């Protein structure tokens, strides 16, 4: 994690603590930046004792043959228009990577227990959503229905998949939705797992960001500008 990422994690923890939130179970991906973010938050909130579940289903979207390139390198290589199609379309994935690639999950011992057919060679947002929703439906929904309060530390595209599902955002609109890093986003759900609209929510979300909403909007804009 960068120094900025560490600060964002501490700031997010402070916002959650000051707002009086507490949690029973934590979910995160198998990727270091999400794990470290969660560790910082739990330590700051004196919640390091709660169970932590790491799952590849919360991993960031896999960009296939583009994996390992930063955003600007990808634009320089393929052109801005093509990159925007890959990044912002709902169901058009980048080219697949070869199984011999160092970025193929099947070559990483971290995923030794994951069935090969579940390991991505590339993903669109739709495929990322499909991967995540298995965990949501099978594990997270029963936990939440049992009364557990769950904190999720994940990544931009898996979180977009979650809010798309919760708020019923269309596949066309979700491609333009940006979620800032390090800002807690709180959802309260009813008995049917439908979100209860929160005061000061930033449309089209019904969940609310904690903190200064003007600054949150600025950070949302900064995410949108990353490939300009």
N, C-alpha and C positions, 0 to 999 in steps of 0.2 A: 504494500500500500504506500502511496505517496504521503508526504506530510499533510497535504490538503485532505486526503482521504481519511487520515487518522483524526484530524481536527473535526471533519464533518461527522465522524462517528461519535466523538465525544459531545459535540454540540447536539446531535440527535438524541443521545442518551439523556442529556440535561433537559431537553424539551419534554421527553417522555416522563422523566421523574418529576419535573415541576408540575406537569399536568395530572399527576397522581396515578399514572398507569402502572400496572404490574402484570406479570405473565406467568403461566403455568408450564408451557412447553415452547421450545424454540425450534424453528425449522430453518435450514439454510442449504446451500449447494455444497458441492465438493471442491469449489474453487476458492483460492486463498483469500481474495479480497473480501468476499462475502463472509467467510468464516471469521476473519480477523475483525471485520466490522461488528459482527454479532458478539464476539468475545469482549470487545471494548464496551459495547452497550450493556451486556450482562454484568460486567465488572462494575461499571459506573452505577448500575441500578441495584447492586448487591443481590443479583439473581444468578450467580454462577452455579448454583446448586440445581437449577431446573434441568430437565432432560433436553438434550440437543440432538436433533435428527439431521444427519447429512444425507442428501439424496441428489443424484445426478439429474433427477427430473426438475430440479430447481436451477440447474446450470444455465448460464447465458446461452443464447442462440448460437449454434455452430455455423460459422460462415463458410464451411467447405474449403474450396481451393483458395479462398481469400484469407483463411485463418493465418495469423502471424503477421499480417500486414496492418499497419495503422491506417486510420481513415484517410489521411492525406496521401499516403503511398498507394492506396487502392484507387483513389481518384486519379492520381497521376498515371497509373498503369492502364485503367479501363475507361476513364472519362467520367465526368460528373454525372451525366445523364444515365449511363448504365448503372453506376453505383447507387444512384437514387432509386432506380427500379428495384435493385436487389435489396436495398435497405428499407425502402418504404412501401413496397408492394406487400400485400398480405400473403399471397400464395405463390410467388415466384422466387425460388431459392437460387443462390449462386451456384456455380459449377461444383460438382462433387470433387472431393479430394480422393486420391488413390489410397488404398489400404496400406501402402508402404510408407506413407507420409508420417512424419513425426507427430503431426497434429491429428492423426486418426485415433479416436479414443481406444480402439482395440489394441493399440500398441502401448497403452499406459496401464501399469498394474493397478492403478486406482479403480479401473473398471473391470477387473478380472471376474467379478461376480455378476456383471450385467450381461444378459443374453445378447449375443452378437447382433441379432436382428433388431435390437433396441438401440444400438449405437449409431448415431448419425454420421453420414458422410457429408451432408450439408443440410441446412434447414431454412425454411421460410418462417415468417411469424406464425403462420397456421400450424406448421409442423411443431414449432416450439410450444404453441398453445396445446396441441394434442398431447405432447409429452408431459407437460405440466398438469393437465387436467386429470390424468390418471391418478397422480398423487393427491390432488385436491379431492376428487370424488371418493377415493378409496381410504384415505388416511385423514386428511384435514377436516373434511366435513363431519365425519363421526366424532372427532375430537371436539370440534366447536359445538356440535349438538349436545355433547355430554356436559357442556358448561365450562370447558377449558378455554382460557384466554391464550391465544397463540401469537407469537411474534415471528415474522418471516423476514430474514435478511437474504435478499436475492439480487437480481440483476435487471437492467432496464427492460429487456424483452420478456423475461418471465413475469415481471411485475405488470407489464402491459397486457400480457395474456390474462393475468388475474383480474385486472380492473375491467378488461373487455368482457370477461365472463360475468363479473358481479354486476356491472352497470348496463349490460346488454348493448354495448357500443358496437356499431356496425363495422364490418370488415373494411369499409371505405374510410370511416372516420378514425379507426384505431391507428391507421398508418400515419396520421398527423399528430397523434398524441405523444407528448414527451413527458417523461417522469424525471425530475431532478434527483441527483444523488444525495444521500445523506439527510434527506428531509423525511421525518416520520409521516406516514400516511395512514390514518386511522379509519377503519370500517367497523361499524356496529351492525350486526345481522339479526334479523328476526327469526322466528321459529322455522320459517320456510327458506332460510339462508338467503333472503333478499336484503340488500343494504337499506338501512334506515338513514334517510337524508340528514346530513349534518349541517349545522349553521356554518356559514362562511365557506362552504365547499366551492371549489373552483370547477365550473362546468367543463366537460360533461360528467365529472366524477361526483358521486354522492358522498364518498369518503372525504375527510378533511385533512389537509396538511397542517402540521403544528408549526408555530412560529409566525414571523412577520410575513403576511401574505404578499405584500408588494415585493419583498425580496425573493419569495418563492417564485413569483411570476417572472422575475428577472432570470432566475436560474433555469426555469423552463425554457425561456427564450435562448439562453446560452446553449442548452442541449440541442435545440433546433438548428442552431448556427454551426454546428460542428463540421458539417460537410460543405459549407459555403466557401 
